[in-house]
Amino acid sequence: MPDIKQAVIFAGGLGERLKPFTETNPKPMYRFNDRPFLEYLILQIREWNIKDIVILLGYLPEKVTEYFGDGSKWDVNITYAITPVEYDTQFRLKSAEKYLNDDFLMMYCDNLCPVNIERLKSDYEKNNALIQVTAYANEDLYTKDNMVIGPDGRVELYDKTRKAENLKGVDIGYALVSKKVLGLMSEENENFEAVVYPKLVESGKLYATVTKHRYYSIGSFERIDLTKEYLSGKKYIFLDRDGVTNKRPPKADYVKRPEEFIWIDGAKEAIKRLNDAGYFIIMISNQAGIARGVMSEEDFEDVQKKMTDDLKEIGAHIDAVYHCPHGWDSDCECRKPKPGMLYQAQKDFSINLPECVMVGDDERDIMTANNADMKGILITDDYPLSDAVDDILNENFKFFEVKQ
């Protein structure tokens, strides 16, 4: 596994789409919770035990340098490479060449994503890549695609203009880069990716690690509200249903009618304690009985209404419910242990999934969590939801992982 000790952040552009804010401030200094967006990136980098940060500046550099200084306040070391405003990313990177490690993490100052850095490093090493980018899968058409990625992760086409046909996936930064690629740059004031990435595609040395975690941006005001919600600090928790809140039906059977929904002792009260502690509670449940024809969507809703009404009696509630109605052998993305329901909730509520916990009574629930880079807590007869919630609120819980 490569030992990445340095991050390089492009932060020199004019930020035209954020005017009027950027008439007097550089884009990465846009604030959330009285904290510049760039600070969130630095905190993320520090969490990955990367302490050496090079920030490539151009527009109003003093606004960044005066705020962050040498980085010691954040337990990192920051070096600045300041170039003229009109420089594109290729010249900015070239200006910092003397500071660069042989391998480094390259980031954009306007994107934040809960990247799995260990997976990125593993892919970089496995592929012997010169650049291993992080690509958002973009299945929700959140933005315009700019690449074609082969089944082995090799990038087969990179199109900075985003006009080619059959593009699928978009580069969001968080790229592991070999310093060797600087030799592929031109002598012109051009965009680094537009010049270097097509050359790496041709040589088979550009790879992508695809993530389904949505990225959050300050690239335009259209994205600001989503980013604000993502950085709100709201607490989320995910619960399985059968076997966690209510008694699990016999194997191959389902909770088909309201009277079959029988609460596990203490479960309602546990949900109320989570409500009182400010948690947003999301339930995700496989309901293959719908596909098998032994129950209908209406039956499922009737059971959910019973659960909701029971919770109302004690002033408790579940905030959102997702269910998979497909069969055991379905190739859908929502049936656990696939994490499709988690990713849908992430998009609906702008959730930082890796900071969340999934509580379930089956190893598949834990696998679902792990597949979305989340932690899982396993419920058993001897460790019911009421005990798990006690431990969650006391920050004394143990995570459970499943090797796949």
HUGI-V478824 format. One record per residue. N is the residue number from 1. PHI is phi as a letter, one per 40 degrees, with the letter a starting at -180 (NA if undefined). Layout:
BEGIN
n->(N,N)
phi->(PHI,PHI)
END
This chain:
BEGIN
n->(1,2,3,4,5,6,7,8,9,10,11,12,13,14,15,16,17,18,19,20,21,22,23,24,25,26,27,28,29,30,31,32,33,34,35,36,37,38,39,40,41,42,43,44,45,46,47,48,49,50,51,52,53,54,55,56,57,58,59,60,61,62,63,64,65,66,67,68,69,70,71,72,73,74,75,76,77,78,79,80,81,82,83,84,85,86,87,88,89,90,91,92,93,94,95,96,97,98,99,100,101,102,103,104,105,106,107,108,109,110,111,112,113,114,115,116,117,118,119,120,121,122,123,124,125,126,127,128,129,130,131,132,133,134,135,136,137,138,139,140,141,142,143,144,145,146,147,148,149,150,151,152,153,154,155,156,157,158,159,160,161,162,163,164,165,166,167,168,169,170,171,172,173,174,175,176,177,178,179,180,181,182,183,184,185,186,187,188,189,190,191,192,193,194,195,196,197,198,199,200,201,202,203,204,205,206,207,208,209,210,211,212,213,214,215,216,217,218,219,220,221,222,223,224,225,226,227,228,229,230,231,232,233,234,235,236,237,238,239,240,241,242,243,244,245,246,247,248,249,250,251,252,253,254,255,256,257,258,259,260,261,262,263,264,265,266,267,268,269,270,271,272,273,274,275,276,277,278,279,280,281,282,283,284,285,286,287,288,289,290,291,292,293,294,295,296,297,298,299,300,301,302,303,304,305,306,307,308,309,310,311,312,313,314,315,316,317,318,319,320,321,322,323,324,325,326,327,328,329,330,331,332,333,334,335,336,337,338,339,340,341,342,343,344,345,346,347,348,349,350,351,352,353,354,355,356,357,358,359,360,361,362,363,364,365,366,367,368,369,370,371,372,373,374,375,376,377,378,379,380,381,382,383,384,385,386,387,388,389,390,391,392,393,394,395,396,397,398,399,400,401,402,403,404)
phi->(NA,c,c,c,b,b,b,b,b,c,a,b,c,c,g,d,c,b,c,c,d,c,c,b,a,c,d,c,c,c,b,b,f,f,b,c,d,d,c,c,c,c,c,c,c,c,d,c,g,b,b,b,b,b,b,c,b,a,c,f,c,c,c,c,c,c,c,c,f,c,g,c,c,b,g,b,b,b,b,b,b,b,b,d,d,c,c,c,c,c,c,c,c,c,c,b,d,c,c,c,c,c,b,a,c,b,b,b,c,b,b,b,a,c,c,c,c,c,c,c,c,c,c,d,c,c,c,f,c,c,a,b,c,c,b,c,c,g,c,c,f,c,a,c,c,a,a,b,b,c,c,c,g,c,c,c,a,b,b,c,c,g,b,c,c,g,c,a,h,b,c,b,g,f,b,c,b,c,d,d,c,c,c,c,c,c,c,b,c,b,c,d,c,c,c,c,c,c,c,c,c,c,c,g,b,b,b,b,c,c,b,c,c,c,c,b,b,b,c,a,c,c,c,c,c,c,c,c,c,c,c,c,g,c,c,b,a,b,b,c,b,c,g,b,c,b,c,c,c,d,d,g,b,a,c,b,b,d,c,c,c,b,c,c,d,g,c,d,c,c,c,c,c,c,d,c,c,g,c,c,b,b,b,b,a,c,b,c,d,c,c,c,g,c,a,b,d,c,c,c,c,c,c,c,c,c,c,c,c,c,c,d,c,b,g,b,a,b,c,a,b,b,b,b,c,c,c,d,c,c,c,c,c,c,c,c,c,c,c,d,c,c,c,c,c,d,c,c,b,f,b,c,d,c,c,b,b,b,b,a,b,b,d,c,c,c,c,d,c,c,c,b,g,b,c,b,b,c,c,b,c,c,b,c,d,d,c,c,c,d,c,c,c,c,f,b,c,b,c,b,b,b,c,b)
END
